[in-house]
Amino acid sequence: MYNAVSMADIVALQSIVGHADVLYGDAINPDYAHDELGGIARMPEALVRVHSTEEVSAVMKLAWERSIPVTVRGSGTGLVGAAVPVEGGILLETTRMNRILSLDKNTLTVTVQPGVLLMELAAFAEENDFLYPPDPGEKSATIGGNISTNAGGMRAVKYGVTRDYVRSLTVVLPNGEIMTLGATVAKNSSGYSLKDLVIGSEGTLCVICEAVLKLVPLPKVSVSLLVPFADMKSAIEAVPHIIRSKVIPTAIEYMSRDTILFSEDYLGKKFPDTKNDAYILLTFDGNSDAQVEQDMNTVADLCLTLGAVDAYIVDTEERKKSVWSARGSFLEAIKASTTEMDECDVVVPVNRVDEFIKFTHELADELHVRIPSFGHAGDGNLHVYICRDELDGEAWKSTLALCFERMYRKAEELGGLVSGEHGIGYAKKEFLKQQYGPTPIALMQGIKRVFDEKNILNPGKVCF
C-alpha cells in the first residue's frame, strides 16, 4: 500500500528543507518513535523539520506522488500515540514553525504558526493585556497539537475549549494544496464548517500551518480558593451546586490527598494542606476586586454548608505558586511514582463524576492495582491513571486491558465519552469504535477519504 522512503526521496526532501533538517536511519533520535507515555512506538524512516507552509506543501506533494505515509509531530507531549508514525514513512516536525506572526488589537486576534508553544502564546497575550483562554496542563505543547486535539484545560468551565478560539486555519491537504478554512469574523454560517472538522482531527485530514486565534481582554483580578473535604464523595457532590449558584468560576479542579503527596515528593515542596482526603481548587477572575471577592465568598460559604472542612484563599504569590505548581505537576508526579502507566481520559456528565471516581476505587481494590486520578470537576473531564508498579509484563498487559474495558464501559453507562481532551490517536481507537458503533465510524471514515483518498496522512489513527 505504501512505498518506503528511498535515497532519491531523501535527496528530494533535502532540496526542500535543507540537508540539516532531513534525518534518516540511525541519525534519528529514538525519542521520535513515541510520545509522552510511550505505550506505542515505531521509528520513522525520515524525520523532516519544516519551516514554512510552502515547505510543508512541497513535502506533501512528494509524499502524495510517491504514496509515502506522513505523520505530523509537534512537541511530542501527546498521550495516545497520535504523533507516532505507526506505518513508518516521514515524520513531519513543525517545531521550527514557531513564530507569532501578528496581533490585531481591533479584531482581538493573534496569528501564529503551529510550532508556537502554549506557554509562549499565553505570555505574549498577557504582555499585550490579553488572555488566550485555553489552558491545558501541558504548557510545553504546541498550538498545532492543541488544535489537533481540541484541547480544553482548566479554564474550560468559564471560557470553553480550543475550538471556541480558532477563527481560521491555513492548512496543507495531503496532496500538497494550500487552503484557508474559516475567516477572521465573529460569525459564520457559510456552508459546512471545514475548519471545525479539522479541529480535533489529530492530523488525519491535513497539516495545520497557521492559525488565527481569538483573544479576550485580560481580567484584572484573579484569585484561587482551595476547599478541603473529608472525602471525595462530598467534594465532587459539591460541584453541581457550585455550577448552579449563578457564579461562574474560571476553573473547578478536583484532587485527592494521594495525588497531592505524589506531587510533594516529586517537587520537593509542601502543599498548603494535606490533612484531608479530597480537595476542590477553584479560580475566579474579573475586572474588579469587589466582583471577584463576592463570587469567591459566595462559593466558599456554599461549600462550607455542603460539608467542606475549610476554605483557603490562595492570594499570596507564595501560596499561588505552591498550589498551582503542584496541580501542574500531577501527571509527572504520578509517572515518577511507578514503573509504567497509562491514562484513561474520559468525560462524564458533571453530576456523575463521583460515581465514576468511586468506581475506579472499587476497580483498584478488585484488581489489586493502583489507580490515582485528578481532573476538571467543572466539566466532568477526568484523568485516571493505571499504574504498573511491580506487575510483570503479562499481568500488566491483561490488567491494563481489563481496566480500560471496564472504565470505558462505565463511562458510557453514565452518559460519558471515551476522551475529553487528549484525543483518540492509536491507543483508544478500538474503544471509540465500540462506543460509537458502525454508522458514526463509517461517517468519519468517509470524511477521511474525501480529504485523503490515499490515506497517507497519519494512517492507523482515530477511526482506522
N, C-alpha and C positions, 0 to 999 in steps of 0.2 A: 504493500500500500504506500509506504513512504520510501524515499531514497535516502541513503546515507550521505553525510556531508563528505564530499571529495576534496582533494587538494585543489582542484580547479575552483571549487566553491570557496575555499579558504582564501585563495588569491583574489577572487571577485569580492568577497567581504572586506578584505584588507584595502581594496581600492575604494571602497565606500566610506569606511570609518577610520582607516589608517592601520598600519601594521601593529602598533602598540595596543590597539583596542580589539584585536581578534586573538583569542587564546584557544588552543586546542590540545587534545591529548593530556600529557602529564603537566602541562603548564597551567591547567585549570585547578584552582583550589578545591579540595573535596567538600568544603562548606557549601559550594554551589549545588551539591547533589540533594540538599534537604532544606527544610525551612526551620523555624524556631524549635518545634517539638521533635522533628526528625523521625516521625513514625514511618515515613515512606522516603526512599532515596533512589536516585538514578542520576548518573553523571550525564551532562550534555556532551555532544560531540564537538560543539564550538560555543564559546562564550563571546558575545558581541556587545560591546559597550557603545551605545549610540548617543549622539549629541544634539540632534535636531530632528524635526518632523520629516525633513527631506531624506535624512539618512534612514529613518525607520521605513519610509516609503520604498526606498531602493532595496533595503534588506528584504522586505516583504515581497516585492516583485520577484526577486531572485528565488525566494523560498516557494512562492506560488508556481513559478515556471518549473522548478525542479521537484515539486512535491516533497519539500522538507518540512517537518514539523517545527513550530516556533512556540516557545513558552516565554512569556514576559515576566520579568522579575524586578522588584524594587529593592527594598532593604532586606527582604527575606524574613520578615517578622511574622509571617502567617503561621497558622496553627493546624491547617487541614491539608497541607500538601498542594495547594493551588498553584504555587510557583515552582513545583518540582517537574522537570522535563521527563515525564514517565515514558515517553516514546523516543527519548534521546533528541537528536536534531540540534537546533540552535536555541540557546538561552539568550534572550534579548534583555540586557540590563539597562534600565533607564535612569540610574542614579546620577549620571553625568548631565542629564537634562534637569538641572536643579535651580533654575533661575525664577525669581519672582519678576515677571515681565512688566507689570504696570498696576497702578492703583488709581481707580476712578472714584473720587470722593462725591461726584454728582450722582452716580448710579449705585454707590455703595458696593462696588465690585472690585475684585482683585484677580488678575490674570497670572496663572502660574504654569510652569512645566510640571510633569508628573513626578519628577525626582525630588521636588521640594519636600523637606521633612515637615511633619505636622508641627513639631515644636518651633521650627523656623517660621512657618506661616503664622502661628499663634503669636510669636514675639513681634513679628513685623506688623501684624494687625494692631497689637496693643501699643506699639510705639507711635502709631498713627491715630490713636484714640478710637480704635475699632475692636470688635470681638469677632473671631471666627468660631462659632459655637460648637461644632462637632468636637468631641473631646474623648476619643478612645484612650484606653490606659497606656497603650504603647506609643509614646510620643516620638520615637525614632522611626515610625512607619512613614512611608511616602504618601503624598496626597493621591498619587495614582493608585496605590494599593487601597487607600481608604475609599476612593470612588468605586473601585472594582468590587469591593465587598459591602458597599453601602454602610460603612462603619457608623456606629452610634456613639457609645460612650456615656459618661456620667451626666452630661447636661441634656440628654435626650428628653427628660421629663418635661422640661420647660421649652427647649429650643428645637427639638426634633433631631433628625439624623442627617447624614451627609447628603442624601438625595434632596433634602429641602434647601440646600445651599448651592446646588450646581445649576448655573444659568445656561451655560453652553459648553460643549466639548469639541475640540478638534481631534479627530481620530484618523487612523490609517486602517483601512479594511484589509482583509487577508490578501487581496490581490494587489495591494500597494496603493490603491486610490485614497486620496486625502479628502476628508469631508468635515464640515462643521455641522454639528447637531445642536438644536436649540438656538437661543439668541439672548442678548443682554436685555431682556424685558421681564417685567414682573408677572405678566400673564401670557398664556399661550394656549390657544385651542385650535391649532393649525394642523389637523390630521393626527396620525399616530405619533406618540412621543418616542421617537427613536432614541433620543438622549436618555430617557428613563429606562429603556431596555438595556442600554449599555451599563448604566449604574447598577452594580451588584452582579454583573455577568462574569466576574472573575477572570477576565482576559480571554474569554472564549469567543467573543464576537468581533473584536477589533482591538487596536492598540491605542490607548489614550495618550495623546501627545501634548495637549494643552487644555486648560480648564479655566473658565470664567466663573468665579465663586462669589456668592453673596456674603456681605459682612453686615453686622449690626453695630450701632453705636456702643461703645464700651460702657458698661454700667459703672457708676462712680463708687458704689459701695458693694462689698461682698463679704459675708460673714458665714461661718460654718457653725453647726450645732452637733455635738456628739451626745447621743442619748443611749445610755446603757439600760438593758433589760435583764431580768433574771433568767430568761430562757428565750430561745429562738422563736417559739410559737407566739409569745407576747409581742416580740419585736416585729415580726412580719405581719401579724394581725393589725398592728397599728397603722400600717402603710395605707390601706384603703381609706381609713378615717382621715389621714392627713390629706390625701388627694381630694376628699370630699369637703375639706374645710374651707374651700374658696381661697386658700393660699397656694400659690404655685411655687414650690421650691425649685431651685435650679437643678439640684441633684438629690436623690434619695438612695443611698448605698447601704447594704447590709453587710455585716461581717461577724464572724464568730471569734470567740476568745482563742481557740486553737490557731486560727489563721493569723491573728494578731501576734501570737507568740512566735510563730514561724518567722514573721516579719521582723520582730525584735532581734531574734537570733541572727537573721540574715543581714540586717543593717547595723547591728550593734548599738541600737538606740532604743530608749524606753518610750512606750506608748503612754499617753496621759492616764489611762485607766485600763487595767486588765483583770479586775476583780469579778467581772460579770460574764455570763455565758454568751451574751449576744449584744450587738450594738447597731444602731442606725446612725449614719452620718449624713447630715443634710447641709445643703448650701442655699443661701438666699442672696439674691443680688437685686439692685435697683439703683435709682438715681438720688436717693436721699437717705440719710441715716434714720430718720423717723419712720419711713416706709419699711425699710428692711428690719428695723428693730421691732416694729409692730407685728410683721409677719413671723419673725423668729419667736417672739413671745407667745403668739397665738398657738404655734405648733408645739412649743415647749410645754405650755400649760395643758394642751390636749394630750401629749404623750404622758405627762405625769398622771392625768386622770385615767389613762389606759394601762397604768401599771409600770411605767418607767421608773427606774431606781433614782435617776437624777437627769439633769440636762446641763451639759457643759458648753459654754460659749467658747468657740475657737476663734479668738480675736487677736491674740498677740502673734507676732511673726514666728516666735519660737514654737508656740503650740500649733500654728498652722503647718509649719514645716514638719513637725513631729507626726501629726495626723495624716497629712496628705502624702508625705514620703512613704509612710507605712502602707497606705492604700495603694499607692503606685507600685509598690514592690511585691504585692501579694503573689503574682504569678511566678516571679523569680524565686521568691522565698519558698513557695511550695515545691517548686522544681528542685531547689537546693536541698530540700528535706528528704528526698527519696532518690532511688537509683534510676527510675524512669517513670514517666507519667503520660497520660493522655487526657484530653478535655472533652467534656460534654457541654456544648454551648446552646442550651435550649432557651426558649422563651415561652412562658405560660401566662395566662391572664393574671393580673396583679393580685386578685383575690384568691388565687390558687397557689401562690408561691410557697406558703407554709406547708401545704400538703406535699408539694414536690420535695422540699428540703427534708421534711420528716421521712419521706420515702427513701431518700438517699441514705439517711442514717440507718434505717431498718435494713436496707440493702447491704450497707457496710458490715453490719453485725452478722447478717445471714451468710455473707460470702467471706467473712474474715479478711476484709481489705479496707484500707484507709481511703475515705472519700471526702476530703475537705472541699469547701466551697465559699464563694463570695459572689457579689453581683449587684445589679442595678434593680433594687427593690421597687423603685418607682415605675419601671416599665416591664417588670417581670422577666428580664433577661438575666439568666443565672449562669455562672461559670463554675462548673463542677469538675473536679479533678480526681481521676482514679490513679492511685499511687502503687507502683510495683513493690517497693520496699525489698523484702527478701524472697519474693516469689521466683521460682525457677522459670526458664523460658516457656515451657509448655503450660504451666499453671498460669503464668501471666497472660499468655495469649488467650486461653479459654476464659479466664476470669474477665478480662477486658471485653471480649466479645459479648459475654453474658451481661455485664454491666451496661454496655451500650444498648443492647437489645431491650433490656428491662426499663432503662431510663427513658429511651425514646418512646417506648410503648406507653409509659406512664404519662409523659408529656402530652402525647396525643389524646389519651383519655381525659386529660384536664383541659383540652382545647388549645394546646400549645403546638409549637412547630420545632423542627429539628435544629434550626440555627437562628439566633437573634442578631448576630453581627459579625461573626467570624467567617461565615460562608460555608460552602459545601466542599469545594476542592475535590480531592481524590478520596480523602478519608471518610467522608459522610455521604457519598453519592448513593450507596445502596440503601441507606436509611431514608434518604429523600425519596427514592423510588417506592419504597414500601409505604411511606406516609402519603404520598400524593396519588399513587395509582397510575394506570396506563395513560389515561387521556391527558392530564396536565403534563406528564413527561413527554408524550408524543408532541404536544404543542411546543414545548421548549426545544425539542429536537428539531422540529420544523423551522423554528426561528433560527437555530444554529445553522441549518443547511442553507437558508436564504442568505445569511451573512457569509458563510464559509462552506461552500459546497464540497471542497476538497478536505475539509476537517483537518486543516494544518495548524490552526491556532489553538494552542493549549488543549490538545486532544486528550481524551480519557478523564475529563473533569466534569463535575456538576451532574449532567444528565446522560453522559455517555460511558 
